[in-house]
Amino acid sequence: MEINEDSIPSAKEGVKLEELDDGCVLYDTEKDEVHSLNITAASVWACCDGKHTIKEIADVIEKCFKQESKVVLQDIIKIIQEFSKKELIK
């Protein structure tokens, strides 16, 4: 999957976000795997609903964390690439 700012990521069925006292994890029920997320990655995951482009997700994250847009977009693309590599999105 080629990932760029116009890509529209969607969470794979069977992947659940679990909030813990000290952070968040994704649980892939199909593979029985757990992936630890920092607050930024958890926020990005919440936006992977198949309705928003990566650029739109970056805009949301930029506003939430008050960061420079170019840096945020690059970081979001890296996070989405990691989700893709781990087969968490489609």
C-alpha positions in Angstrom: 0.0 0.0 0.0 1.5 3.3 -1.1 0.9 5.9 1.6 0.8 9.6 1.0 -1.2 12.6 2.2 -4.2 11.7 0.1 -4.4 8.1 1.4 -7.5 7.2 3.4 -6.5 4.7 6.1 -9.1 2.4 7.6 -8.6 0.2 10.7 -8.7 -3.5 9.9 -11.6 -5.4 11.4 -10.6 -7.2 14.6 -8.1 -4.6 15.8 -9.3 -3.0 19.0 -7.9 0.1 20.9 -7.6 -0.7 24.6 -7.0 2.2 27.0 -4.8 1.4 30.0 -3.9 3.4 33.1 -0.5 4.2 31.6 -1.3 4.5 27.8 -3.0 2.6 25.0 -2.5 -0.6 23.1 -3.9 -2.0 19.9 -5.0 -5.6 20.1 -5.1 -7.6 16.8 -7.6 -10.4 17.6 -6.7 -12.2 14.4 -3.0 -12.4 15.1 -3.3 -12.3 18.9 -0.8 -9.5 18.9 -0.5 -6.4 21.1 1.0 -3.1 19.9 1.8 -0.3 22.4 0.9 3.3 21.3 2.0 6.7 22.5 -0.6 9.4 22.8 0.1 10.7 19.2 -0.2 7.3 17.6 -3.4 6.6 19.6 -4.8 9.9 18.4 -3.9 9.0 14.8 -5.5 5.5 15.2 -8.7 7.1 16.3 -8.8 8.9 13.0 -8.2 5.8 10.9 -11.9 5.4 10.2 -11.9 5.2 6.4 -13.3 8.7 6.0 -10.3 11.0 6.4 -7.2 11.5 4.4 -3.8 11.5 6.0 -3.6 15.2 5.4 -6.9 15.7 7.2 -5.7 13.5 10.1 -2.5 15.6 10.2 -4.6 18.8 10.5 -6.5 17.4 13.5 -3.3 16.3 15.2 -1.6 19.6 14.5 -4.5 21.5 16.2 -4.6 19.0 19.2 -0.8 19.1 19.8 -0.1 22.6 18.5 2.8 21.5 16.2 4.2 22.7 12.9 2.1 21.2 10.0 5.0 20.0 7.8 6.6 18.0 10.7 3.2 16.7 11.8 2.3 15.4 8.3 5.7 13.6 8.0 5.2 12.0 11.4 1.6 10.9 10.6 2.8 9.3 7.4 5.5 7.4 9.4 2.9 6.3 11.9 0.5 5.1 9.2 3.3 3.3 7.4 4.1 1.5 10.7 0.4 0.5 11.1 0.4 -0.7 7.5 3.6 -2.7 8.0 2.0 -4.4 11.0 -1.1 -5.1 8.9 -3.4 -3.1 11.3 -5.0 -1.0 8.6 -6.4 -1.6 5.1 
